[in-house]
């Protein structure tokens, strides 16, 4: 991939100040407002980098070196065809597009432009078998088989999940299998739990409720739990691209987010664990 830009950098602004990322040194530099505005002019093509006093000054420190990259090529590029034929990592079966809940913030609720919505579409066992056969055939060199079930709410199709797990277990020999499931948890009863435990499922459960109770409960849970109260939490906010309406976050959300960010930075420094909260 050819890169015709003579100097590669990116300016950005935060509440804390003005910055520039320099690709040549792979570093971030704090700027004055005047420096920031001049580099933005270079980015827009209004000012040539060769006449920029800011670029000239920092070039003396090894930054803003003219680009010499002619091609960017990933070391795995030559193995793509082989990996696609023999080393597929995971199969995810969307067993249904139906859900027993209708959360307004769900990615499939209709709030995103161009995204699918909940429907009555469901996967047949015949289709599931074709997908499983394809995956097993194209993952013969993968040390572990990973098969996930997704929806909608996948537990609405629990009979299908049982059939798929039985089919895979009978067909695959000499390789470990990891099953995973993404669910809202409302349909977990004794039969489902026993089956999932028996087959060592990894289960991801979303925490849902009204905004007030949900937010209070989640914060209390993560702060009071003896098992994870001292772990930091990674926040995922809603994706704003193609979102049909603006999301109003309370100021307290960002205060908590900043605090957890500081905790996470410290835990990474000393090698502790952190929890991912979506």
WOLIN-V52481 format. One record per pair of residues at least 12 apart in sequence whose ideal C-beta (glycine too) atoms are under 8 Angstrom apart, sorted by the first residue. I is the first residue (numbers start at 1). J is the second residue. If there is no record, write none. Layout:
i=I j=J
i=I j=J
This chain:
i=1 j=71
i=1 j=72
i=1 j=73
i=2 j=70
i=2 j=71
i=3 j=67
i=3 j=69
i=3 j=70
i=3 j=72
i=5 j=67
i=6 j=49
i=6 j=66
i=6 j=67
i=7 j=42
i=7 j=49
i=7 j=55
i=7 j=64
i=7 j=65
i=7 j=66
i=7 j=67
i=8 j=22
i=8 j=23
i=8 j=24
i=8 j=67
i=9 j=21
i=9 j=22
i=9 j=23
i=9 j=39
i=9 j=43
i=9 j=64
i=10 j=23
i=10 j=43
i=11 j=31
i=11 j=36
i=11 j=39
i=11 j=40
i=11 j=43
i=13 j=36
i=17 j=30
i=17 j=31
i=18 j=30
i=18 j=31
i=18 j=32
i=18 j=33
i=18 j=35
i=18 j=36
i=19 j=31
i=19 j=36
i=20 j=36
i=20 j=39
i=22 j=58
i=22 j=63
i=22 j=64
i=23 j=67
i=24 j=62
i=24 j=63
i=24 j=64
i=24 j=65
i=24 j=67
i=25 j=62
i=25 j=63
i=27 j=63
i=29 j=58
i=29 j=63
i=35 j=54
i=38 j=52
i=38 j=53
i=38 j=54
i=39 j=52
i=39 j=54
i=39 j=55
i=42 j=55
i=49 j=64
i=84 j=138
i=85 j=138
i=86 j=138
i=86 j=139
i=86 j=140
i=86 j=141
i=86 j=142
i=87 j=138
i=87 j=139
i=87 j=141
i=87 j=142
i=88 j=135
i=88 j=138
i=88 j=139
i=88 j=142
i=89 j=139
i=89 j=142
i=89 j=146
i=90 j=146
i=90 j=147
i=90 j=148
i=91 j=131
i=91 j=132
i=91 j=135
i=91 j=146
i=91 j=147
i=91 j=148
i=92 j=147
i=92 j=148
i=92 j=149
i=92 j=150
i=93 j=123
i=93 j=128
i=93 j=131
i=93 j=132
i=93 j=147
i=93 j=148
i=93 j=149
i=93 j=150
i=93 j=164
i=94 j=123
i=94 j=150
i=94 j=151
i=94 j=152
i=95 j=122
i=95 j=123
i=95 j=128
i=95 j=149
i=95 j=150
i=95 j=151
i=95 j=152
i=95 j=154
i=95 j=157
i=95 j=160
i=95 j=161
i=96 j=121
i=96 j=122
i=96 j=123
i=96 j=151
i=96 j=152
i=96 j=153
i=96 j=154
i=96 j=156
i=96 j=157
i=97 j=116
i=97 j=118
i=97 j=119
i=97 j=120
i=97 j=121
i=97 j=122
i=97 j=151
i=97 j=152
i=98 j=118
i=98 j=119
i=98 j=120
i=98 j=121
i=98 j=122
i=98 j=151
i=98 j=152
i=98 j=153
i=98 j=156
i=99 j=118
i=99 j=151
i=99 j=152
i=99 j=153
i=99 j=156
i=99 j=184
i=100 j=153
i=100 j=156
i=100 j=184
i=100 j=186
i=100 j=187
i=101 j=153
i=101 j=184
i=101 j=186
i=101 j=208
i=102 j=118
i=103 j=208
i=105 j=238
i=107 j=239
i=108 j=152
i=110 j=244
i=111 j=243
i=111 j=244
i=111 j=245
i=112 j=239
i=112 j=242
i=112 j=243
i=112 j=244
i=113 j=242
i=113 j=243
i=113 j=244
i=114 j=242
i=115 j=242
i=118 j=152
i=122 j=157
i=122 j=160
i=123 j=157
i=123 j=160
i=125 j=160
i=125 j=163
i=125 j=164
i=128 j=160
i=128 j=163
i=128 j=164
i=128 j=167
i=129 j=164
i=129 j=167
i=132 j=147
i=132 j=164
i=132 j=167
i=132 j=168
i=132 j=171
i=135 j=147
i=136 j=168
i=136 j=171
i=136 j=172
i=143 j=175
i=143 j=176
i=144 j=175
i=144 j=176
i=144 j=177
i=144 j=178
i=145 j=168
i=145 j=172
i=145 j=175
i=145 j=176
i=145 j=177
i=145 j=178
i=146 j=177
i=146 j=178
i=146 j=180
i=147 j=164
i=147 j=168
i=147 j=177
i=147 j=178
i=147 j=179
i=147 j=180
i=148 j=179
i=148 j=180
i=148 j=181
i=148 j=182
i=149 j=161
i=149 j=164
i=149 j=179
i=149 j=180
i=149 j=181
i=149 j=182
i=150 j=182
i=151 j=182
i=151 j=183
i=153 j=183
i=153 j=184
i=153 j=186
i=153 j=187
i=154 j=181
i=154 j=182
i=154 j=183
i=155 j=181
i=155 j=183
i=155 j=187
i=155 j=188
i=155 j=192
i=156 j=187
i=158 j=187
i=158 j=191
i=158 j=192
i=158 j=195
i=161 j=181
i=162 j=195
i=165 j=179
i=165 j=195
i=165 j=199
i=169 j=199
i=178 j=200
i=178 j=202
i=179 j=199
i=179 j=200
i=179 j=201
i=179 j=202
i=180 j=201
i=180 j=202
i=180 j=203
i=180 j=204
i=181 j=196
i=181 j=201
i=181 j=202
i=181 j=203
i=181 j=204
i=182 j=204
i=182 j=206
i=183 j=203
i=183 j=204
i=183 j=205
i=183 j=206
i=184 j=205
i=184 j=206
i=184 j=208
i=185 j=205
i=185 j=206
i=206 j=278
i=207 j=221
i=215 j=253
i=218 j=277
i=219 j=256
i=222 j=275
i=222 j=277
i=228 j=275
i=231 j=267
i=231 j=272
i=231 j=273
i=231 j=274
i=231 j=275
i=232 j=260
i=232 j=261
i=232 j=263
i=232 j=264
i=232 j=267
i=232 j=274
i=232 j=275
i=233 j=260
i=233 j=274
i=233 j=275
i=233 j=276
i=233 j=277
i=234 j=260
i=234 j=264
i=234 j=274
i=234 j=275
i=234 j=276
i=234 j=277
i=235 j=257
i=235 j=260
i=235 j=277
i=236 j=276
i=236 j=277
i=236 j=278
i=237 j=249
